Amino acid sequence: MVVIIVMLLVTVLASQLIMLVRTELKIAANTKARAAGRFLAEAGINISIFRLNDKPLEIKDEADENFIESCIYEDYLPTGKITYYAVSEAGKIDLNRSSRQLLKLFLEYHELEPDQVVTVVDSLLDWRDSDDLHRLNGAEKETYEALEPPYIPRNGKIMDPAEFFLIHGTDMLVDRFTAEEVFTVHNNGKKINFNHLTPAILDFIMQDDEEKIAAYYETKKEMDGKLSSALARHIMGDERFDELKKFLTYTTIRNRSHFYYYIVAIGQAGYTKEEAEQEALNETAGKRHRPGIKLSALVKFQGLKFEYVSWKETLT
């Protein structure tokens, strides 16, 4: 009996030791993958900045083609996959300058009820103005002081797109998009530049139509990134274009000095080009989720120099 009991104890201890070793190995592997993913994502940010500044004298192969802003690029390194894109802040909705009607159309796209739409719009205007008189459906200091924890509105020009989710009535939108992918405070105009759309803004404009979204990217590459109102109408369709045409502009940014760019890069460690090609061929199996590190950076260009204004890291 003593021998049996001792053997049971030894077996339990051995199994616990094996589980501990396996757990430590998994932790080490995950830490290594996250580090590699972060470095891959940083590489994507740096590639975007380089290609935004690069002015090739001649193009010898496809790899040297002009960098098409807002198009999503993929590269593979021995350590994994990089996905990245860069867009000017002129392609987003400016929280300080954009019209009420454009904000309403965006909120309606996210299926808010009419009373919810006017609540968000009026509360946004109250957040920006300097007085304590709230609009019919808006909110002022007393509304925010009653919250837990309480805070006070800015009562001035919005300085950070993240402030949007502090505004009364926006809580229902928190998990639908990130503020920096949709909003900006660095768009000098009231309109959205059709040549610089983030994926989230593109979904809004095309109303999640995958064919139109694919046509947008294909046309941008064919036209070297320069789309006109006629091409926008062709891609969007007459009805949607007529609805949004007064909110769109198509100017080309020739000098990036003092322009703000939003750059996103995702690094996925251990994801090879061969695996991606195999997944593309094996359509029935579908693509499995591959974790990675996503970096979002707001970069201000000053001639050939640049500075990081903001930096955000998330898991995907």
ZILINVEN-V861227 format. One record per helix or strand of 3 or more residues. SS is the DSSP state (A for helix, B for strand). FROM is the first residue (numbers start at 1). LEN is the number of residues. If there is no record, write none. Layout:
BEGIN
ss: (SS SS)
from: (FROM FROM)
len: (LEN LEN)
END
This chain:
BEGIN
ss: (A A B B A A A A A A A A A A A B A B B)
from: (2 62 73 80 89 100 114 141 161 171 179 199 210 229 238 259 273 293 305)
len: (52 3 5 9 3 10 15 5 6 3 4 8 13 8 10 11 9 10 11)
END
